Each structure stands twice: as C-alpha cells, then as structure tokens.
Amino acid sequence: MDKKRGLSIRRLVVKFGTANLCSNGQLNQDIFNDFAKQIAELQNQGIEVVVVSSGAIKAGRESMENLVGANTIHHLDKKDLAGIGARHLLNRWGNAFENYGEEVGQVWVTFGNWANEGEKNSIQSSIFDYLKSGVVPVLNENDVVSDREIKLMDKRISENDRLAKMVASLVGADAVLFLTEEGGIYEEDPKINSQARLYEEVSTQAKPELIGISSGTSGSGTGGMMAKWKEASRCAKKGMLVAIAGNEENVILKFAQGKTVGTRIGTMTKLKQD
C-alpha cells in the first residue's frame, strides 16, 4: 500500500467477523481489548473509527449456555439469541474501550432504515455526533427486527459486510478494513492446501472463479469470501483504501499506516512474494 495514502486516512470503518473476536471457539475479552487499544491509538492520532461488529448470536448463545445449559435453549432461534447477545456484545466492546478512556455508542440498524431517508439521515447524524465527541460507534444489524442477516448467514453470506460498505459510504470513509477468519484471499483454499499462497492484491475486476477457488466459508458462519470481495470491491471503486485481512498483530494500525495486511482490493491481481 501507498504509505502516504495510508497516513492520510481520517475516517476508517472496521468490520469484525465473529471468528475474529474468538479464541478456541469462544468470545475472548483479551481480543476485544487488543482491537480497542489499536483503535484508541488511531483516535489519539486524529483518525475517526467506526466499528461494524458481528458476534451477537455467539454472545447470546454463550450467555444462555452458561446460565441454563446448552440442552435447554433449543426453543431459542438465532434471532432470539441475537437479541439476548446484543447487550453482551456491546458490553464487551464497552469494557474494552473503557480501558483506554473511550466510550462506545450503540447503533443497531436494519436495511429498511436505509430505504427511509429520514431514518438514514438520523443514523448518519448519530454517527457523526459520536465521532465528534470521541465516542466509538458500534454498528450491527438488528436481527430481532430483521432476520435477513441470519437467513443469509445460513447461506454463508454476511449482511454485516454489506452494512460496512453502506456505512462507509454514509459517513464518507477514506478506508475500510474487513477482518475475516481466512485472513485474505488465497490462490487455493488454505484449509485444504496449507501451502496455498496469499494474494497481496486482488482487482475489483477479478474473475469470480478466482475468489471462489480461494476459500470455502468462515467456520463461524459469518460470511463467504465471494460476498466479502464484492462489498470490498464496491468500496474500492469509490476510491476507498480497502483490505481483507485477519488477526495479525496490530492489523488495524498497520492498515491505517498504509502497510500491507491480508489482501488489498485494488486495480491489479498479484500473489504475495515470499
């Protein structure tokens, strides 16, 4: 990435997949804390950051299993678990940012809000108010009101990837970082071939077959690479700096500094050199 361009970032959207917030299959507060530390550091440099976070269903399931046991929650569907988990997910982010003197602001939305000009403007206004006040906006789709995300999730498509793209456009972001379990786009599925090479960059005009070959789906059920690449490409075509990456050390800071992380989405397709 162009280092100068990275340093010129003033507003960044980061989308977190559920798997990026987990360790050994469970949500891990230390991971939230580390991401919050990186974001707080960027804020101290004058960079505004908007968080789009998956994980509500996972948080709800973990809470209920801890309270009543896994065998007694079969009557709760994913929509119900998302409703239970929403506060737990926000609490994890809130506790993480509190360590660095930061506050978070909840913005739970549905895509129906985007179809209503007044509601869309209200969302935009709240996000800008939060950013001006140094508050970190945390967005997720309101699955209790609209279970579209859940239905698509079962097909390995994440609406939070789409939400990240829409929010980035709404707030005029300079850059978008999509964090995913896979960590980028590979020449082959790395779960099948551990020697598969990572693409350093993939063009917005790449053939869909290339993306389909690269990976299967996220193990936590939060999005297919094809859908993620499409949303990332739409951001790149609008002039945003875009990458699909994983939980490498200081990944958010590196991306904001213009360093290469995961796979950037741009104008060419090339494999990462060893």
C-alpha positions in Angstrom: 0.0 0.0 0.0 1.0 3.6 -0.5 2.3 4.7 2.8 1.5 8.3 2.2 -2.1 7.4 1.3 -2.4 5.3 4.5 -1.3 8.2 6.6 -3.9 10.5 5.1 -6.7 8.4 6.4 -9.1 10.4 8.5 -12.1 8.1 8.8 -11.9 4.3 8.9 -14.6 1.6 9.1 -13.5 -1.7 10.5 -15.8 -4.8 10.1 -15.2 -7.6 12.6 -16.3 -11.1 11.9 -17.4 -13.3 14.8 -14.3 -15.6 14.3 -12.0 -12.6 14.7 -13.4 -12.0 18.2 -13.0 -15.6 19.3 -10.2 -17.8 20.7 -10.8 -21.6 20.9 -14.3 -21.1 19.7 -15.3 -18.6 22.4 -15.6 -14.8 22.5 -12.4 -13.6 24.2 -12.2 -10.3 26.0 -8.5 -10.0 25.5 -9.1 -9.9 21.8 -11.7 -7.1 22.2 -9.2 -5.3 24.4 -6.4 -5.5 21.8 -8.6 -4.2 19.0 -9.8 -1.4 21.2 -6.2 -0.5 22.1 -5.4 -0.1 18.4 -8.4 1.9 17.6 -7.8 4.2 20.6 -4.3 4.8 19.4 -5.7 5.8 16.0 -8.1 8.2 17.7 -5.3 9.8 19.5 -3.7 10.5 16.1 -6.9 12.2 15.0 -8.3 9.3 12.9 -12.0 8.6 13.4 -13.0 4.9 13.6 -16.4 3.2 13.1 -16.9 -0.4 14.2 -19.2 -2.8 12.5 -19.3 -5.9 14.6 -20.7 -9.4 14.2 -21.0 -11.6 17.2 -24.4 -11.0 18.8 -25.7 -14.6 18.2 -22.5 -16.0 19.5 -22.7 -13.8 22.6 -26.3 -14.8 23.2 -25.6 -18.5 22.9 -22.7 -18.3 25.3 -24.7 -16.4 27.9 -27.6 -18.8 27.8 -25.4 -21.9 27.8 -23.6 -20.5 30.9 -26.9 -19.7 32.6 -29.1 -22.7 31.8 -27.0 -25.2 29.8 -26.8 -26.0 26.1 -29.6 -28.5 26.2 -32.3 -26.1 27.5 -32.1 -23.4 24.8 -33.3 -25.4 21.8 -36.5 -23.3 21.7 -34.5 -20.1 21.1 -33.8 -19.4 17.4 -30.9 -17.4 16.1 -33.0 -14.2 16.1 -33.7 -14.7 19.8 -30.1 -15.4 20.6 -29.1 -12.2 18.8 -31.5 -10.2 20.9 -30.0 -11.7 24.1 -26.5 -11.3 22.9 -26.7 -7.7 21.7 -26.1 -6.3 25.2 -23.3 -8.7 25.9 -21.6 -7.9 22.6 -21.9 -4.2 23.3 -20.7 -4.7 26.9 -17.5 -6.5 25.6 -16.7 -3.5 23.3 -17.6 -1.1 26.1 -15.4 -2.8 28.6 -12.6 -2.9 26.1 -12.7 0.8 25.2 -13.2 1.8 28.9 -9.6 0.6 29.5 -8.4 3.4 27.2 -10.8 6.1 28.4 -13.1 5.7 25.5 -16.9 5.3 25.3 -19.0 3.4 22.7 -22.3 4.3 21.2 -24.7 1.6 20.0 -26.2 1.8 16.5 -28.3 -1.2 15.8 -29.9 -0.9 12.4 -31.9 -2.7 9.7 -31.6 -2.2 6.0 -35.1 -0.9 6.0 -33.6 2.2 7.7 -31.6 2.9 4.6 -34.8 2.9 2.4 -36.3 5.7 4.7 -34.4 8.9 4.0 -35.3 10.4 7.4 -34.1 7.3 9.3 -30.9 7.1 7.2 -30.2 10.7 8.0 -30.8 10.1 11.7 -28.3 7.2 11.6 -25.8 9.4 9.9 -26.3 12.3 12.3 -25.8 10.0 15.3 -22.6 8.5 14.0 -21.2 12.0 13.3 -22.3 13.1 16.7 -20.5 10.2 18.3 -17.3 10.8 16.2 -17.2 14.5 17.0 -17.5 13.6 20.7 -14.7 10.9 20.6 -17.3 8.1 21.0 -16.7 4.9 19.0 -19.9 4.0 17.1 -20.5 0.2 17.2 -22.9 -1.0 14.5 -24.7 -4.3 13.9 -27.8 -5.3 12.1 -30.9 -5.5 14.5 -31.6 -9.2 13.9 -34.7 -9.1 16.2 -36.4 -6.7 13.9 -35.0 -8.1 10.6 -33.7 -11.6 10.4 -32.4 -11.1 6.9 -28.8 -11.3 8.2 -29.5 -14.6 9.8 -31.1 -16.2 6.8 -28.2 -15.1 4.6 -25.7 -16.2 7.2 -27.1 -19.7 6.8 -26.0 -19.4 3.1 -22.6 -18.2 4.2 -23.3 -14.6 3.3 -22.8 -11.8 5.8 -25.0 -8.8 5.7 -22.6 -7.0 8.1 -20.1 -6.9 5.2 -22.8 -5.1 3.2 -23.5 -2.9 6.2 -19.8 -2.0 6.5 -19.9 -0.9 2.8 -23.1 1.1 3.3 -21.8 2.8 6.5 -18.5 3.7 4.8 -20.4 5.4 2.0 -22.8 7.1 4.5 -20.0 8.7 6.6 -17.6 9.3 3.7 -14.9 6.9 5.0 -11.4 7.0 3.5 -10.8 3.3 4.2 -12.5 0.1 5.1 -10.9 -3.0 6.7 -12.8 -6.2 6.5 -11.5 -8.7 9.2 -12.2 -12.3 8.5 -11.2 -15.7 9.7 -9.4 -16.6 6.5 -7.1 -13.5 6.7 -7.3 -12.7 3.0 -7.8 -14.2 -0.4 -5.7 -17.2 -1.4 -4.8 -18.9 -4.7 -6.4 -22.1 -3.2 -8.4 -22.9 -0.1 -5.8 -22.8 2.7 -7.8 -25.3 4.7 -7.2 -27.9 2.0 -3.8 -26.8 1.0 -1.7 -25.3 3.8 0.9 -24.2 1.3 -1.6 -22.0 -0.6 -0.2 -18.5 -1.3 -2.0 -15.4 -0.3 -2.9 -12.7 -2.8 -1.2 -9.4 -1.9 -3.8 -7.6 -4.1 -6.9 -8.7 -6.0 -8.5 -6.5 -8.6 -12.1 -5.3 -8.4 -12.4 -6.7 -11.9 -11.1 -10.2 -11.0 -13.0 -13.2 -12.3 -15.4 -14.6 -9.7 -13.9 -18.0 -10.2 -10.6 -16.8 -8.7 -12.4 -15.8 -5.5 -14.4 -19.0 -5.4 -11.3 -21.2 -5.6 -9.6 -19.3 -2.8 -11.7 -20.3 0.1 -14.7 -22.0 1.4 -16.6 -20.2 4.1 -15.9 -18.9 7.6 -16.2 -21.6 10.2 -18.3 -19.4 12.5 -20.9 -18.9 9.8 -20.2 -15.2 9.2 -19.8 -14.7 5.5 -18.4 -16.1 2.3 -15.3 -14.7 0.7 -17.1 -14.1 -2.6 -19.7 -11.8 -0.9 -17.0 -10.1 1.1 -14.9 -9.4 -2.0 -17.9 -7.9 -3.8 -18.6 -5.5 -1.0 -14.9 -4.6 -0.6 -14.7 -4.0 -4.4 -17.6 -1.6 -4.3 -15.8 0.4 -1.6 -12.6 0.4 -3.6 -14.4 1.6 -6.7 -15.4 4.6 -4.7 -11.8 5.5 -4.1 -11.5 4.0 -0.6 -8.5 2.1 0.7 -9.7 -1.4 1.2 -8.2 -4.7 2.5 -9.5 -8.1 3.7 -7.3 -9.4 6.5 -7.1 -11.5 9.7 -5.9 -11.2 13.2 -2.3 -10.5 12.6 -0.5 -8.4 15.2 -1.6 -4.7 15.1 -3.5 -5.3 11.9 -5.6 -2.2 12.3 -2.7 0.1 13.0 -0.7 -1.4 10.1 -3.6 -0.9 7.7 -4.1 2.8 8.8 -0.3 3.4 8.3 -0.5 2.1 4.7 1.3 -1.1 5.3 0.3 -4.3 3.6 -2.1 -6.6 5.6 -4.0 -9.5 4.2 -5.2 -8.8 0.6 -5.8 -5.3 -0.6 -8.6 -4.8 -3.1 -7.4 -2.6 -6.0 -6.6 -2.4 -9.6 -4.4 -5.5 -10.2 -4.2 -9.1 -9.1 -0.9 -10.4 -7.8 0.3 -13.0 -5.3 2.3 -12.1 -2.3 6.0 -12.7 -2.7 7.8 -14.8 -0.1 
